[in-house]
């Protein structure tokens, strides 16, 4: 998009770390290569589910084995399909793809229907303002399903307050402010101090490229004290790694609470499906849910290291679809507005991956994810009042924008933000506050035609 693409200055200073940049071609061609040489040119309903275009033959077997375990249902133990048993006894989904349908984003439920493709994280404030702790009965996440013999923890419902508004030129809009409630509690009352944080499942393609961005680059992009005075103060979330028991830079999850794809995947197996791994060997029920302790498990661990490795490899090597319509004048105008409004201060267009020993195909790739992977304060309206490691309630990791325009075709919806309250990109922008307030206010006062150009650009990604 546009007539030239320049390296971010941080990439120029880190070429020793990043390695050689492999993608070559004309500027418009490079703009389309959102995932560098891993990019696939597919705008069908399967656009998020392709292996990296440059994936070596030696790695394809793991990709397709991982794809199988990602998409097929897990079952209760004991079962004849021993490799896939151990589900529950409490869970949210029977497969990864139940929420990450076609490797894309999930959506909030229809009104008066309980959560089925998104989750509700919970916690209670720690003593004297300390770190939050799990609810003593329901732990850190509500599980809405259970095997026979156990009770689901609760049904989670969402209601919306409609907020009407209009742009200065008279075009009207409406926003939805969500409120959540728990019904049919299966194990008694929750803490009166309970805090809830809803999460839609994000897309999983391109994760390997994001994991391969050098830590030095993320640290160089961080500006926690706003030294440059632009009002943007991206921060790293330093999180406790279950693999090493040390603090690591968070990259994945809505608050950058997981440092690697392996730990993100193991957390999902445990929390969402009640499946243990060597990384997270514990079950997902609390000591107060004694009935669950009496139920048959699928062994220890229930997900073998081989299966975990295959699913992680699958997530690492899912391809990024190409950007589209870069020669469209409306898209080019929209890209210029994207930079003028400082959207690119958080949604950083370009990065360069470092060396990947496991997957050389991911190494040295010039990518366009439109994220800095940092935490930013988006204001009170989006706060869940629930800190995670060093992320405050109002801070969220900048989500990548690649593939945004293909969501309606792949996933059948265009719901955005961590809770899916925004029904389209315009509403998502209007919910931005905090560090993004100036960009939002700049968008509001644009003429209608320029607002449409910006949306055209976002939908081209």
NORSULBEL-V173011 format. One record per residue. RES is the residue in three letters. SS is DSSP state (H for helix, E for strand, L for the rest). PSI is psi in whole degrees, 0 to 359 (* if undefined). Layout:
# NORSULBEL-V173011
res=RES ss=SS psi=PSI
res=RES ss=SS psi=PSI
This chain:
# NORSULBEL-V173011
res=UNK ss=L psi=131
res=UNK ss=L psi=182
res=UNK ss=L psi=349
res=UNK ss=L psi=156
res=UNK ss=L psi=121
res=UNK ss=L psi=149
res=UNK ss=L psi=142
res=UNK ss=L psi=146
res=UNK ss=H psi=328
res=UNK ss=H psi=327
res=UNK ss=H psi=322
res=UNK ss=H psi=327
res=UNK ss=L psi=352
res=UNK ss=L psi=21
res=UNK ss=H psi=333
res=UNK ss=H psi=322
res=UNK ss=H psi=315
res=UNK ss=H psi=330
res=UNK ss=L psi=181
res=UNK ss=L psi=143
res=UNK ss=L psi=125
res=UNK ss=L psi=329
res=UNK ss=L psi=131
res=UNK ss=L psi=155
res=UNK ss=L psi=186
res=UNK ss=L psi=157
res=UNK ss=H psi=314
res=UNK ss=H psi=325
res=UNK ss=H psi=318
res=UNK ss=H psi=324
res=UNK ss=H psi=326
res=UNK ss=H psi=334
res=UNK ss=L psi=69
res=UNK ss=L psi=326
res=UNK ss=L psi=28
res=UNK ss=H psi=222
res=UNK ss=H psi=357
res=UNK ss=H psi=349
res=UNK ss=L psi=140
res=UNK ss=E psi=142
res=UNK ss=L psi=85
res=UNK ss=L psi=121
res=UNK ss=L psi=25
res=UNK ss=L psi=185
res=UNK ss=L psi=347
res=UNK ss=L psi=17
res=UNK ss=L psi=332
res=UNK ss=L psi=0
res=UNK ss=L psi=14
res=UNK ss=L psi=148
res=UNK ss=E psi=154
res=UNK ss=L psi=137
res=UNK ss=L psi=330
res=UNK ss=L psi=17
res=UNK ss=L psi=128
res=UNK ss=L psi=151
res=UNK ss=H psi=325
res=UNK ss=H psi=340
res=UNK ss=H psi=355
res=UNK ss=H psi=327
res=UNK ss=H psi=314
res=UNK ss=H psi=321
res=UNK ss=H psi=312
res=UNK ss=H psi=330
res=UNK ss=H psi=315
res=UNK ss=H psi=321
res=UNK ss=H psi=320
res=UNK ss=H psi=312
res=UNK ss=H psi=336
res=UNK ss=H psi=326
res=UNK ss=H psi=335
res=UNK ss=L psi=151
res=UNK ss=L psi=142
res=UNK ss=L psi=154
res=UNK ss=E psi=168
res=UNK ss=L psi=151
res=UNK ss=L psi=151
res=UNK ss=L psi=154
res=UNK ss=L psi=159
res=UNK ss=L psi=332
res=UNK ss=L psi=72
res=UNK ss=H psi=333
res=UNK ss=H psi=344
res=UNK ss=H psi=22
res=UNK ss=E psi=166
res=UNK ss=L psi=4
res=UNK ss=L psi=140
res=UNK ss=L psi=207
res=UNK ss=L psi=344
res=UNK ss=E psi=139
res=UNK ss=E psi=166
res=UNK ss=L psi=331
res=UNK ss=L psi=158
res=UNK ss=L psi=347
res=UNK ss=L psi=160
res=UNK ss=H psi=319
res=UNK ss=H psi=351
res=UNK ss=H psi=322
res=UNK ss=L psi=317
res=UNK ss=L psi=63
res=UNK ss=H psi=128
res=UNK ss=H psi=33
res=UNK ss=H psi=18
res=UNK ss=L psi=205
res=UNK ss=L psi=149
res=UNK ss=L psi=176
res=UNK ss=L psi=156
res=UNK ss=L psi=159
res=UNK ss=L psi=163
res=UNK ss=L psi=159
res=UNK ss=L psi=142
res=UNK ss=L psi=16
res=UNK ss=L psi=141
res=UNK ss=L psi=163
res=UNK ss=L psi=136
res=UNK ss=L psi=340
res=UNK ss=L psi=15
res=UNK ss=E psi=167
res=UNK ss=E psi=163
res=UNK ss=E psi=109
res=UNK ss=E psi=145
res=UNK ss=E psi=159
res=UNK ss=E psi=171
res=UNK ss=E psi=149
res=UNK ss=L psi=144
res=UNK ss=L psi=169
res=UNK ss=H psi=135
res=UNK ss=H psi=43
res=UNK ss=H psi=12
res=UNK ss=L psi=187
res=UNK ss=L psi=144
res=UNK ss=L psi=154
res=UNK ss=E psi=159
res=UNK ss=L psi=153
res=UNK ss=E psi=136
res=UNK ss=L psi=335
res=UNK ss=L psi=316
res=UNK ss=L psi=2
res=UNK ss=E psi=218
res=UNK ss=L psi=1
res=UNK ss=E psi=140
res=UNK ss=E psi=125
res=UNK ss=L psi=120
res=UNK ss=L psi=1
res=UNK ss=E psi=158
res=UNK ss=E psi=155
res=UNK ss=L psi=159
res=UNK ss=L psi=135
res=UNK ss=L psi=341
res=UNK ss=L psi=164
res=UNK ss=L psi=139
res=UNK ss=L psi=151
res=UNK ss=L psi=316
res=UNK ss=L psi=163
res=UNK ss=E psi=138
res=UNK ss=E psi=128
res=UNK ss=E psi=154
res=UNK ss=E psi=139
res=UNK ss=E psi=155
res=UNK ss=E psi=137
res=UNK ss=E psi=129
res=UNK ss=E psi=130
res=UNK ss=E psi=115
res=UNK ss=E psi=145
res=UNK ss=E psi=177
res=UNK ss=E psi=151
res=UNK ss=L psi=161
res=UNK ss=L psi=334
res=UNK ss=L psi=3
res=UNK ss=L psi=346
res=UNK ss=L psi=132
res=UNK ss=E psi=160
res=UNK ss=E psi=164
res=UNK ss=E psi=144
res=UNK ss=E psi=158
res=UNK ss=E psi=119
res=UNK ss=E psi=118
res=UNK ss=E psi=151
res=UNK ss=E psi=140
res=UNK ss=E psi=149
res=UNK ss=E psi=149
res=UNK ss=E psi=135
res=UNK ss=E psi=158
res=UNK ss=L psi=54
res=UNK ss=L psi=127
res=UNK ss=L psi=345
res=UNK ss=L psi=33
res=UNK ss=L psi=185
res=UNK ss=L psi=153
res=UNK ss=L psi=167
res=UNK ss=L psi=140
res=UNK ss=L psi=347
res=UNK ss=L psi=16
res=UNK ss=E psi=138
res=UNK ss=E psi=138
res=UNK ss=E psi=145
res=UNK ss=E psi=105
res=UNK ss=E psi=147
res=UNK ss=E psi=123
res=UNK ss=E psi=156
res=UNK ss=L psi=124
res=UNK ss=L psi=165
res=UNK ss=L psi=151
res=UNK ss=L psi=354
res=UNK ss=L psi=150
res=UNK ss=L psi=3
res=UNK ss=H psi=324
res=UNK ss=H psi=324
res=UNK ss=H psi=319
res=UNK ss=H psi=322
res=UNK ss=H psi=332
res=UNK ss=L psi=354
res=UNK ss=E psi=126
res=UNK ss=L psi=141
res=UNK ss=H psi=325
res=UNK ss=H psi=325
res=UNK ss=H psi=318
res=UNK ss=H psi=318
res=UNK ss=H psi=325
res=UNK ss=H psi=328
res=UNK ss=H psi=336
res=UNK ss=L psi=142
res=UNK ss=L psi=64
res=UNK ss=L psi=334
res=UNK ss=L psi=10
res=UNK ss=L psi=55
res=UNK ss=L psi=330
res=UNK ss=L psi=0
res=UNK ss=L psi=24
res=UNK ss=L psi=4
res=UNK ss=L psi=1
res=UNK ss=L psi=125
res=UNK ss=L psi=68
res=UNK ss=L psi=140
res=UNK ss=E psi=149
res=UNK ss=L psi=145
res=UNK ss=L psi=112
res=UNK ss=E psi=118
res=UNK ss=E psi=158
res=UNK ss=E psi=120
res=UNK ss=L psi=126
res=UNK ss=L psi=336
res=UNK ss=L psi=324
res=UNK ss=L psi=352
res=UNK ss=L psi=24
res=UNK ss=L psi=171
res=UNK ss=E psi=132
res=UNK ss=E psi=162
res=UNK ss=E psi=123
res=UNK ss=L psi=142
res=UNK ss=L psi=329
res=UNK ss=E psi=158
res=UNK ss=L psi=159
res=UNK ss=L psi=336
res=UNK ss=L psi=26
res=UNK ss=L psi=46
res=UNK ss=L psi=357
res=UNK ss=E psi=135
res=UNK ss=L psi=346
res=UNK ss=L psi=164
res=UNK ss=H psi=322
res=UNK ss=H psi=314
res=UNK ss=H psi=325
res=UNK ss=H psi=317
res=UNK ss=H psi=317
res=UNK ss=H psi=322
res=UNK ss=H psi=321
res=UNK ss=H psi=318
res=UNK ss=H psi=314
res=UNK ss=H psi=305
res=UNK ss=H psi=321
res=UNK ss=H psi=332
res=UNK ss=H psi=358
res=UNK ss=L psi=35
res=UNK ss=L psi=129
res=UNK ss=L psi=152
res=UNK ss=L psi=171
res=UNK ss=L psi=335
res=UNK ss=L psi=321
res=UNK ss=L psi=86
res=UNK ss=L psi=347
res=UNK ss=L psi=157
res=UNK ss=L psi=171
res=UNK ss=L psi=11
res=UNK ss=L psi=159
res=UNK ss=L psi=170
res=UNK ss=L psi=337
res=UNK ss=L psi=351
res=UNK ss=L psi=65
res=UNK ss=H psi=330
res=UNK ss=H psi=330
res=UNK ss=H psi=331
res=UNK ss=H psi=338
res=UNK ss=L psi=357
res=UNK ss=L psi=153
res=UNK ss=L psi=135
res=UNK ss=L psi=173
res=UNK ss=L psi=26
res=UNK ss=L psi=182
res=UNK ss=L psi=107
res=UNK ss=L psi=163
res=UNK ss=L psi=330
res=UNK ss=L psi=114
res=UNK ss=L psi=160
res=UNK ss=H psi=327
res=UNK ss=H psi=316
res=UNK ss=H psi=316
res=UNK ss=H psi=316
res=UNK ss=H psi=318
res=UNK ss=H psi=319
res=UNK ss=H psi=320
res=UNK ss=H psi=317
res=UNK ss=H psi=320
res=UNK ss=H psi=311
res=UNK ss=H psi=326
res=UNK ss=H psi=331
res=UNK ss=H psi=13
res=UNK ss=E psi=132
res=UNK ss=L psi=155
res=UNK ss=L psi=132
res=UNK ss=E psi=151
res=UNK ss=L psi=147
res=UNK ss=L psi=160
res=UNK ss=L psi=160
res=UNK ss=L psi=34
res=UNK ss=L psi=341
res=UNK ss=L psi=358
res=UNK ss=L psi=123
res=UNK ss=H psi=324
res=UNK ss=H psi=320
res=UNK ss=H psi=318
res=UNK ss=H psi=320
res=UNK ss=H psi=320
res=UNK ss=H psi=323
res=UNK ss=H psi=319
res=UNK ss=H psi=322
res=UNK ss=H psi=322
res=UNK ss=H psi=318
res=UNK ss=H psi=319
res=UNK ss=H psi=323
res=UNK ss=L psi=0
res=UNK ss=L psi=22
res=UNK ss=H psi=327
res=UNK ss=H psi=352
res=UNK ss=H psi=331
res=UNK ss=L psi=314
res=UNK ss=L psi=68
res=UNK ss=L psi=121
res=UNK ss=L psi=312
res=UNK ss=L psi=149
res=UNK ss=E psi=168
res=UNK ss=E psi=129
res=UNK ss=E psi=154
res=UNK ss=L psi=201
res=UNK ss=L psi=133
res=UNK ss=L psi=112
res=UNK ss=L psi=319
res=UNK ss=L psi=323
res=UNK ss=L psi=87
res=UNK ss=H psi=338
res=UNK ss=H psi=335
res=UNK ss=H psi=351
res=UNK ss=L psi=142
res=UNK ss=L psi=33
res=UNK ss=L psi=130
res=UNK ss=E psi=111
res=UNK ss=E psi=160
res=UNK ss=L psi=74
res=UNK ss=L psi=342
res=UNK ss=L psi=52
res=UNK ss=L psi=151
res=UNK ss=L psi=358
res=UNK ss=L psi=17
res=UNK ss=L psi=164
res=UNK ss=E psi=137
res=UNK ss=E psi=142
res=UNK ss=E psi=116
res=UNK ss=L psi=12
res=UNK ss=L psi=169
res=UNK ss=H psi=324
res=UNK ss=H psi=330
res=UNK ss=H psi=2
res=UNK ss=L psi=139
res=UNK ss=L psi=2
res=UNK ss=L psi=33
res=UNK ss=L psi=97
res=UNK ss=L psi=150
res=UNK ss=E psi=112
res=UNK ss=L psi=241
res=UNK ss=L psi=0
res=UNK ss=E psi=128
res=UNK ss=L psi=174
res=UNK ss=L psi=329
res=UNK ss=L psi=355
res=UNK ss=E psi=137
res=UNK ss=E psi=146
res=UNK ss=E psi=139
res=UNK ss=L psi=117
res=UNK ss=L psi=144
res=UNK ss=L psi=150
res=UNK ss=L psi=351
res=UNK ss=L psi=140
res=UNK ss=L psi=0
res=UNK ss=H psi=315
res=UNK ss=H psi=347
res=UNK ss=H psi=352
res=UNK ss=H psi=313
res=UNK ss=H psi=322
res=UNK ss=H psi=317
res=UNK ss=H psi=312
res=UNK ss=H psi=354
res=UNK ss=L psi=17
res=UNK ss=L psi=171
res=UNK ss=L psi=30
res=UNK ss=L psi=135
res=UNK ss=E psi=174
res=UNK ss=L psi=170
res=UNK ss=L psi=335
res=UNK ss=L psi=6
res=UNK ss=L psi=17
res=UNK ss=L psi=328
res=UNK ss=E psi=128
res=UNK ss=L psi=355
res=UNK ss=L psi=171
res=UNK ss=H psi=325
res=UNK ss=H psi=312
res=UNK ss=H psi=322
res=UNK ss=H psi=316
res=UNK ss=H psi=318
res=UNK ss=H psi=337
res=UNK ss=H psi=347
res=UNK ss=L psi=132
res=UNK ss=L psi=203
res=UNK ss=H psi=234
res=UNK ss=H psi=337
res=UNK ss=H psi=6
res=UNK ss=H psi=316
res=UNK ss=H psi=319
res=UNK ss=H psi=317
res=UNK ss=H psi=313
res=UNK ss=H psi=325
res=UNK ss=H psi=323
res=UNK ss=H psi=319
res=UNK ss=H psi=322
res=UNK ss=L psi=0
res=UNK ss=L psi=149
res=UNK ss=L psi=154
res=UNK ss=H psi=318
res=UNK ss=H psi=322
res=UNK ss=H psi=325
res=UNK ss=H psi=319
res=UNK ss=H psi=322
res=UNK ss=H psi=317
res=UNK ss=H psi=318
res=UNK ss=H psi=320
res=UNK ss=H psi=318
res=UNK ss=H psi=312
res=UNK ss=H psi=321
res=UNK ss=H psi=352
res=UNK ss=H psi=348
res=UNK ss=L psi=*
